[in-house]
Amino acid sequence: MASVKRRLVPAIVVVVLVVLAIVLRPAVVVDAFSAVLDSPWFPVVLLAAYLGRSLVAWPITPLAALVGFKYGLVVGVPVALAGAAISTFVPYAAVRYFDFDGGVLGWAADESDSFFHATGDLRGMVAARVAPVPAEATSLAAGAAHVKPTTFLAGTVLGELPWAVAAVLIGHSMHRLALSEVEYSPWLLAGTAAAALLLLTGPTFKFVRGRQNAS
């Protein structure tokens, strides 16, 4: 019975979070922060937003742009990186608690473990963060593969650096807070994808070759 409950809890949580993600649009919610921009409570609200972001799978970009709008480039980039590390750590830590034996989740956990084994934990984390893929996918994979917390945080900060700088610059350049209009340049998307490919070329070849030899 305990095993059944432990398997049901993640499924129920996922359903609830999907509903919340559909109902709550990130840009709309973040735009509402304009009411507290000058409040001494803004840092507390910002921290709560970063912690709650991962629970409804919001992108990190709107919050980083908000940080840039409020604090500028010099202060904004470190704050945005810290926020990214904190918010992505939530799903990573949660996944490490659950067992994924068998089924689709078990297969996904095995694949995640194989990926990080082939790439190395730090290289895999940096490449996955640099690549233009959803933050939660990387966090869940790292948690399932039991990547060390220090490695997870270091890889997140290094990999998120170009995204944080770009988002903070976008926010800093705004004359009014309108985060629903935040978009990355296609050149940034192409550049980060290319950087991720360069980081993973050798390990990917090793990973595929190992699979072929195993079969």
C-alpha positions as CSV (number, residue, x, y, z in Angstrom):
1,M,0.0,0.0,0.0
2,A,2.8,2.4,0.9
3,S,4.5,1.7,-2.5
4,V,1.2,2.4,-4.3
5,K,0.7,5.7,-2.5
6,R,4.3,6.8,-3.2
7,R,3.7,6.2,-6.9
8,L,0.4,8.0,-6.9
9,V,1.6,11.2,-5.1
10,P,3.8,12.3,-8.0
11,A,1.1,11.7,-10.5
12,I,-1.5,13.7,-8.5
13,V,1.0,16.6,-8.0
14,V,1.8,16.7,-11.7
15,V,-1.9,16.9,-12.6
16,V,-2.5,19.8,-10.1
17,L,0.6,21.7,-11.4
18,V,-0.5,21.3,-15.0
19,V,-3.8,22.9,-14.2
20,L,-2.1,25.7,-12.4
21,A,0.3,26.3,-15.3
22,I,-2.7,26.6,-17.7
23,V,-4.6,29.0,-15.5
24,L,-1.7,31.2,-14.5
25,R,0.1,32.9,-17.4
26,P,3.7,33.9,-16.3
27,A,3.9,37.2,-18.2
28,V,0.6,38.3,-16.9
29,V,1.5,37.5,-13.3
30,V,4.9,39.1,-13.5
31,D,3.5,42.2,-15.1
32,A,1.4,42.6,-12.0
33,F,4.7,43.0,-10.0
34,S,4.8,46.6,-11.2
35,A,2.7,47.4,-8.1
36,V,5.4,46.3,-5.8
37,L,8.5,47.4,-7.7
38,D,9.2,50.3,-5.2
39,S,8.1,48.4,-2.1
40,P,10.6,47.2,0.5
41,W,8.9,43.8,0.1
42,F,9.9,43.4,-3.5
43,P,12.9,41.1,-2.7
44,V,10.6,38.8,-0.7
45,V,8.0,38.8,-3.6
46,L,10.8,38.1,-6.1
47,L,12.1,35.2,-4.0
48,A,8.6,33.7,-3.7
49,A,8.1,34.0,-7.5
50,Y,11.4,32.2,-8.2
51,L,10.5,29.4,-5.7
52,G,7.0,29.1,-7.2
53,R,8.1,29.4,-10.8
54,S,9.3,25.8,-11.1
55,L,6.0,24.4,-9.6
56,V,4.0,25.6,-12.6
57,A,6.8,25.2,-15.2
58,W,7.1,28.9,-16.0
59,P,10.1,30.0,-18.0
60,I,12.9,31.8,-16.1
61,T,13.1,34.6,-18.7
62,P,10.3,36.9,-17.5
63,L,11.7,36.9,-13.9
64,A,15.2,37.6,-15.1
65,A,13.9,40.5,-17.3
66,L,12.0,41.8,-14.2
67,V,15.3,41.7,-12.3
68,G,17.0,43.7,-15.0
69,F,14.3,46.3,-15.0
70,K,14.5,46.7,-11.3
71,Y,18.3,46.4,-10.6
72,G,20.1,47.0,-13.9
73,L,22.9,44.9,-15.4
74,V,25.6,44.9,-12.7
75,V,23.4,43.8,-9.8
76,G,20.7,42.2,-12.0
77,V,22.9,39.4,-13.5
78,P,24.1,37.9,-10.1
79,V,20.5,38.2,-8.8
80,A,19.1,36.5,-11.9
81,L,21.7,33.7,-11.7
82,A,20.9,33.1,-8.0
83,G,17.2,33.1,-8.8
84,A,17.7,30.6,-11.6
85,A,19.8,28.3,-9.3
86,I,17.2,28.5,-6.5
87,S,14.1,27.9,-8.7
88,T,15.6,25.0,-10.7
89,F,16.8,23.3,-7.5
90,V,13.2,22.8,-6.4
91,P,12.3,20.1,-9.0
92,Y,15.8,18.6,-8.9
93,A,15.6,18.1,-5.1
94,A,12.0,16.8,-5.3
95,V,12.8,14.1,-7.9
96,R,15.7,12.8,-5.9
97,Y,13.2,11.7,-3.2
98,F,11.2,9.4,-5.4
99,D,12.0,5.9,-6.7
100,F,11.5,5.3,-10.4
101,D,11.6,1.5,-10.8
102,G,10.1,0.2,-14.0
103,G,7.6,1.9,-16.3
104,V,8.1,5.0,-18.3
105,L,9.5,7.0,-15.3
106,G,12.0,4.2,-14.6
107,W,13.1,4.2,-18.3
108,A,13.5,8.0,-18.2
109,A,15.6,7.8,-15.0
110,D,17.8,5.2,-16.6
111,E,18.3,7.4,-19.7
112,S,19.1,10.4,-17.6
113,D,21.7,8.4,-15.7
114,S,23.2,7.1,-18.9
115,F,23.4,10.7,-20.3
116,F,25.2,12.1,-17.4
117,H,27.5,9.1,-17.1
118,A,28.6,9.6,-20.7
119,T,29.0,13.4,-20.6
120,G,30.2,13.9,-17.0
121,D,27.9,15.6,-14.5
122,L,29.3,19.1,-14.8
123,R,29.7,19.1,-18.6
124,G,26.2,17.6,-19.0
125,M,24.7,20.2,-16.7
126,V,26.4,23.1,-18.5
127,A,25.4,21.9,-21.9
128,A,21.8,21.2,-20.9
129,R,21.5,24.7,-19.4
130,V,23.1,26.4,-22.4
131,A,20.9,24.6,-24.8
132,P,17.5,26.2,-25.5
133,V,15.4,23.5,-23.7
134,P,12.9,23.9,-20.8
135,A,14.7,24.3,-17.5
136,E,12.5,21.7,-15.7
137,A,13.5,19.0,-18.2
138,T,17.2,19.4,-17.2
139,S,16.4,19.7,-13.5
140,L,14.3,16.5,-13.5
141,A,16.9,14.6,-15.4
142,A,19.6,15.7,-13.1
143,G,17.6,14.7,-10.0
144,A,16.7,11.3,-11.5
145,A,20.4,10.7,-12.3
146,H,21.4,11.8,-8.7
147,V,23.8,14.5,-9.9
148,K,25.5,16.0,-6.8
149,P,23.8,19.2,-5.5
150,T,27.1,21.3,-5.8
151,T,27.6,20.1,-9.4
152,F,24.0,20.8,-10.2
153,L,24.2,24.4,-8.9
154,A,27.6,25.0,-10.5
155,G,26.4,23.7,-13.9
156,T,23.2,25.7,-13.7
157,V,25.0,29.0,-12.9
158,L,27.6,28.5,-15.7
159,G,25.0,27.3,-18.3
160,E,22.4,30.0,-17.5
161,L,24.9,32.8,-17.7
162,P,24.3,33.8,-21.4
163,W,20.5,33.5,-20.9
164,A,20.6,35.6,-17.7
165,V,22.7,38.3,-19.3
166,A,20.4,38.5,-22.3
167,A,17.2,38.6,-20.2
168,V,18.6,41.2,-17.8
169,L,19.7,43.4,-20.7
170,I,16.2,43.2,-22.2
171,G,14.6,44.2,-18.9
172,H,17.1,47.0,-18.3
173,S,16.4,48.4,-21.7
174,M,12.6,48.6,-21.1
175,H,11.0,52.0,-20.5
176,R,8.0,50.4,-18.9
177,L,7.4,46.9,-17.4
178,A,5.9,44.8,-20.2
179,L,7.3,41.3,-19.7
180,S,4.7,39.7,-22.0
181,E,6.8,41.2,-24.9
182,V,10.1,39.6,-23.8
183,E,11.7,37.5,-26.6
184,Y,15.2,36.2,-27.2
185,S,17.0,37.0,-30.5
186,P,17.2,34.1,-33.0
187,W,20.9,34.6,-33.0
188,L,21.1,33.9,-29.3
189,L,19.0,30.7,-29.7
190,A,21.2,29.5,-32.5
191,G,24.4,30.4,-30.7
192,T,23.5,28.6,-27.5
193,A,22.3,25.5,-29.4
194,A,25.7,25.5,-31.2
195,A,27.6,25.8,-28.0
196,A,25.6,22.9,-26.5
197,L,26.4,20.8,-29.5
198,L,30.1,21.6,-29.2
199,L,30.1,20.6,-25.5
200,L,28.3,17.3,-26.2
201,T,29.9,16.2,-29.5
202,G,32.6,14.0,-27.9
203,P,30.4,12.5,-25.1
204,T,27.5,12.0,-27.5
205,F,29.6,10.0,-29.8
206,K,30.9,7.9,-26.9
207,F,27.3,7.5,-25.6
208,V,25.9,6.3,-29.0
209,R,28.9,4.0,-29.6
210,G,28.4,2.4,-26.2
211,R,24.8,1.8,-27.0
212,Q,25.7,0.2,-30.3
213,N,28.3,-2.1,-28.7
214,A,25.8,-3.1,-26.0
215,S,23.2,-4.1,-28.6
